[in-house]
Amino acid sequence: MSQSTANAPTRPTPAPKTPTEALPPWNVLLHNDEVNDMGFVVESLCRFARLSVPAATRCTMEAHKKGLSLVLATHREHAELVAEQLTSLRLTVTIEPAK
């Protein structure tokens, strides 16, 4: 080993990404509907999207007022699962690649 190599500063190695961090994100979108009670929607978002009550309430109100709200951004498999769970409760939910 040469003298210059021994004194060279070492670069920290970045932490390896977990498999889900390396996957491209997908958005889970909640659409407004005239069927479901707002309390039921909030409860469903808390249960399946694991949102806090304030976050689920904000999401529900945004969908109600604007017609659409971003619930969460996650990897595709998880987005599909959450969308399927919410759709099974008769909520209107779609997924799309995050931009």
C-alpha positions, 0 to 999 in steps of 0.5 A, a space after each residue: 500500500 502506498 503512502 498516498 493511498 493510506 492517507 486518502 480520506 475514506 468515503 462513507 458507503 451509502 446504506 443499501 436501499 431496502 427493496 421497497 425503496 428501490 421500487 418506483 412509487 405509485 399513488 393511491 387516489 380516493 375519489 369522491 362518491 355520494 354513497 359513503 358516509 364520511 365517518 366510514 371513509 375516515 375509519 376505512 383510511 385509518 384501518 387499511 391505509 394506516 393514516 392517522 385520524 387527522 390525515 384520513 379526515 383531511 384526505 376525505 375532505 379533500 376528495 369531497 371538496 375537490 373530487 380526488 385526494 392522494 391517500 398515499 404513495 408507495 410501491 405498486 404491490 402495496 398500492 394495489 393491496 390498499 386499493 383492493 381493500 378500500 374498493 372491497 368496502 365500496 370506496 372509489 379508489 384508483 392507483 397510478 404511477 407517481 410523477 
